[in-house]
Amino acid sequence: MRPVVKETEFSELPLISRGKVRDMYDLGKDVLIVVTDRLSAFDHVLTNGIPDKGRVLNLISAFWFDKTSHIVGNHLKSIDITDLPDSVRDQSNILAGRFTIARKADMLPVECIVRGYLSGSGWKDYQKTGAVCGIQLPTGLVNSDRLPEPIFTPSTKADEGHDENISFDQTAELVGQPMAEKLRDASLFLYKFAAEYALERGIIIADTKFEFGVLGDDLILCDEALTPDSSRFWPASLYEPGKNQPSFDKQYVRDYLLSIAWDKEPPIPNLPDEVVKNTSNKYREAYEKLTGQPLP
């Protein structure tokens, strides 16, 4: 297990942005994306880092970028240490496995969410209205039920606070009707392909979030793809509709924070060592189940 990496700083590379988990640096026509071991929950970055989390997220994304390139292109250029700029090559021990050199794209202002199961905010929405994000569903569904067909439920991208769910028509107002249709179709194809692949390996992908950009005339998949942070991963062997499911993602941490009645405001509590260790193990297990390989 490698050292926990919570922050990065490369004096010779301009910092483009520092998100909750990712640090992005300018490489000219490309970008260097470093996935740290930071963990966010309830819109706060927690004080603890999770060992191996960044490498798991980065390598799972690279795995899916390769697997789904026949559906839609993506921003991945390299995850090979030998392609790192000379100015950061001396930090390859920190960067190994957790960086992506990506092509720059003009990002679209929409989170492309696909739901294959009724869970989380979708389940709450359904209980109130019988619909999810305005899409009417059959009556009598229970928590965590598989939906008759996956549904596309986009949202806005909020710089701060929560994203807001929007309709397909609102998506078309933001990006134009042809692009909205491309986003919907690409998202559904990606989800269906990945969900079938993962299920054969013991993982249910209940829902997921995609981000897309435009490079030249091409729509490409960017950011991360089908990771435990951007998706709900459930162990298929334990799946039981009618209740919340155990997961491979950070829901385990959210459940702990709820159990201690944290009010979701600073000060941010420290996670016990056992919670940190178990969370790290869940991320690693997701990688190993999906790829069939131990985490390198």
N, C-alpha and C positions, 0 to 999 in steps of 0.2 A: 504494500500500500504506500503510495507516494505522499509527500507532505501536503497538508491542506494549503490551498492557494486562495486567499480571500481578496487580494488586491494585486494589480499589476501596474508597472510604471516603466515605460521605455522612453528615456529622455530624447532620443533621436527620432522618435515617431510621433507625429501629431495625434493627439487623442480626439477622436470624433465624438464619442459618447461613452458614458459609463452607465449601464443599465442596472437592473436588480441583480443580474447574474453575469451578463456579458460586457466585456470591455472591447471597444472597437477603435482601431488605429488606421490612419490613412497611409496607403502604400502607393499613392498616385492613381492609376487606373483600377487598382484593386484595393481591398481592405483586409486587414488582419483582425480576425474575430477571436478573442480569447474567452473561453468559457471557464469561469472561476468556480470555486466550491461554495460560493454564497448561496443562501437559501432564503427565499422570501415566503411570507405567509401573511395573509390578511393585509396586504399592501405595505408590509414592513420587511426590510432585510434583517434577518435574525443575527444575533451576535455570534452564534456558532457557525463554523463552516462544516460541510459534510464531506469527509474523505472520499475521494474518487468521483464525486458527483459530476464535476465539470468534465472529466474525461469520458464518463458514461454518456452524458448528454451529447458531447461533440461526436463521439464515435458512433452512437446510435443514429444521429443525424446523417453522418457520412454514409453509413450502411444503407439508410433509406434513400438518400440521394442517388446512390448507385442502383438500387433495386427499382426505383420508380422513374428513371430517366427516359424510359420508353413512353411514359404517360405525359410528362411535361419536363422541360429542361430545368436546371437549377443553377444556383450561384457558385457551387463548389468548384474551385480550381485546384487546390492541393491541401493535403494534411501531412505532407512529407517534410520532415525536419530539414532535408537538404534544400528545400525551396524557401526557407526562411531568409529574410534580409540579413546581410552580414552584421548589421548593427545589433541584432538580438540573438544571433546564433549562439552566443555564450550563455544564454539563458534557456537553452534547449532542454535542460533537465526539468525546468519548470513548465515549459510549453509543450513537451511531448504528449501527444494524445489529446490536448485540450485546445488546440488552435485550428482555425480554418483560414486559408487564404481564399477570399471570395471575390468574384467579379462584382463591380459596383452596378447597381440597378436603381432605377427610379421607383421607390417603394409606393405601393398603392395604399390609400388611407382606410383599408378595410381589414378586419380580422375575419378570416374565412373559417367558420366553425361548422363541423359536421357532427351530428349526433346519431349514433346507431342504437343507443339505449337510453332509457328514461332515468336520468339521475341529476343530482345537484340542483342548479337553478331551474333546469328543465322540468324536473319532478315537481318542484314548488309551483312553477307556472301552470303545469297541467292540473294540479290539485285545485287551483283557483279558477281556471278558465276552461279546462278540457283541451287546451292547446299549448303549444310551445312556440314562443315568438310569433304568435298569430297563425301558426300552422295547426289546423284542427286535427286531432288524433282520435282513434277509436275510444269508446267508453270502456271502463273496467280495467284499464291498465294499472299495474302496481309499480311500486318503487323498484327501479333497476330492470324493468321489463325490456326485452328487445323490441324495438320498433318494427312495424311491418316493412318499412323501407327507411334507410338513412335519410335524414333531413338536413338541409342547408340553412343555418341560422346565423347570418353574419352579424358583426357588431362594429362599432366605431373603434378607433385606437385613441385611447386617452393618455395624454402625457402624464397626468396625475390622476389618482383616484381610479374609479371603475370605468371599464368600457361600457357602452350602452348598446343593447340589442337594437338592430334595425331590420326593416323588412327588405325583401328583394327589390321592391320599387325604390326604396330609399338608397339602396346600394347603386342602382342604376342612375339615380340622380347624382351620386358622388363620382362615379367613374364612367358613366355612359352605358346604355343598354347592351351593346355588343360585348364590352369588357365584363359587365356584370354576369352575362351568360357564360363567358369563358371561365370566370372565377368559380361560378357555381358548378359547372360541368367538370372542371379540373379537380376541384375539391372533392366532389362525390366519387369520381374515378379513383383518385388517390386513396380515399378512405376505404372504399370497397376492396381494392387490391390489398392494402395493408392489413385490413381487418381479417380477411381470409387467410393471408399468410401467417399472421400472428396467432390466429386461433389454432392452426395446425401445430403450433409450438407451445400451446398451453396458455396463451394470453388473450384475453378479451380486450379489444380497444373500444371502450364504451363511447368515447367521443374524442375529438381532437381539434386542434386549431392550426391553420396554415396562414402564412404571410407570403404575398407575391409581390414581385416587382416587374418592371418592364426594362428590357435591355435591347436597344435598337427597336426592331419590330416584334420581338419575342416576349411572351409572358414566361417568367421563370419563378420557380419556387425558391424562397429565401429564408433567412433566419435559421430556424431549427425545424426538424421534421419528425413528427411521430415519436416524440420522446416522453418519458414519464413526467416532464414538467409541462408539456404542451398537450397532454392527453390524460385520459383516465385509463390506466392499465389494471385489469382485474385478473387474478388467477382463475383460469377456466375451471379447474378441478373443484373450486370452492363456490362457484357461482350458484346463487339461490335467489331468484326473484322475490320481491316482497320486503326487502330490507336493504340497508347500505352494505356494500361489498368491501371485503378486504382489498387492499390495493398495493401496487408496486411504486406508487408515486408519493408525493409529499402529503397526501391526505393523512398519513400516519402521524405526521408532525402537527397538522391542523387539529387532529383529534386529541393529541396530547395537550395542546394549548387551550382547547375548549375544556378539557378535563380539569385544568387548574383555574378555570374561570378568569382567564386573562381578558381584560376589557378592550384589547386590540389597540391600545394607546401606549405610548412610551410611559415608563421604561419598558424595554423589551426584555422578557425573561430569558435566562440562559436555559438551554436544553440539557437535561441530564446526559451523562456519558452513554448510558444504555440506549436512550432515544437516538442519539447521534450514531452510534454503532449500528443499531437496527435499521435506521434510515439508509445508511451507506450500503448495508447488505441488500436492502430492497432494490436500490438502484443497480447494483452489480448483478443481482439475480435477473432483473429485467433484460440487461444487456446479454447475459449468457443464454437465457432462454430464446431470445430473438435470433441471435447470431449463431448459436450452437458452439460458441467458442468462449474460453475464459477471457476475462478482461486482460489485455496485454499489459 
